[in-house]
Amino acid sequence: MRLFAAVLPPEDVTAALAAEVAVVRGLPGADGLRWTGRPGWHLTLAFYGEVDDDVVPELSARLGRAAHRTPAFSLALRGGGQFGRGRALWAGAEGELPTLRLLADRAEAAGRKAGVAMGEHRRYTPHLTLARSREPHDVRPYVDALAGFTGPAWTVADLALVRSDLPRSGTAGEQPRYEAVARCPLAGSG
């Protein structure tokens, strides 16, 4: 199954972001992007790709230990940015980013130790993907529109192991489906 570790924002946070994204989607040219549906909004910590079913219990256990060693922390979505000359438009984050980066490093290490081929390590950039494009796209107007956005703060209390099922029908606009297969509480979160 196709898996990744993530922080899942709560409902009030995604509601505030959805209101901001509705404005951004009304800007000229926004229909040239593939917008991520609200159910798919998350901050990826580590992407594992296809993981054999027999590896999932070990990965889940290691993620649980990584979460248990990481304190709960405050986070808020703020502003926006892009990757790949506009191929990805995202909302950024503010708050206890060193702890978020530590959790991302631990989630990546958990994958490696469980035997998942992780590829090359990259410095973690906290982001929640809002839209994608197969070709370079000038997303500067959308990044500018998101610049003043700050969502409500929340306490990140757990790490989620998420399964993603990519669209297979070929129907335009079909979204991936996401399912949290495990939730690992952070230290002091409950």
Beta strands, then each sheet from edge to edge (+ up, - down):
strand 1: 2-7
strand 2: 34-35
strand 3: 43-50
strand 4: 73-83
strand 5: 88-95
strand 6: 128-132
strand 7: 154-156
strand 8: 158-165
strand 9: 177-185
sheet 1: 3+ 1- 8+ 9-
sheet 2: 2+ 6- 5+ 4- 7+
end
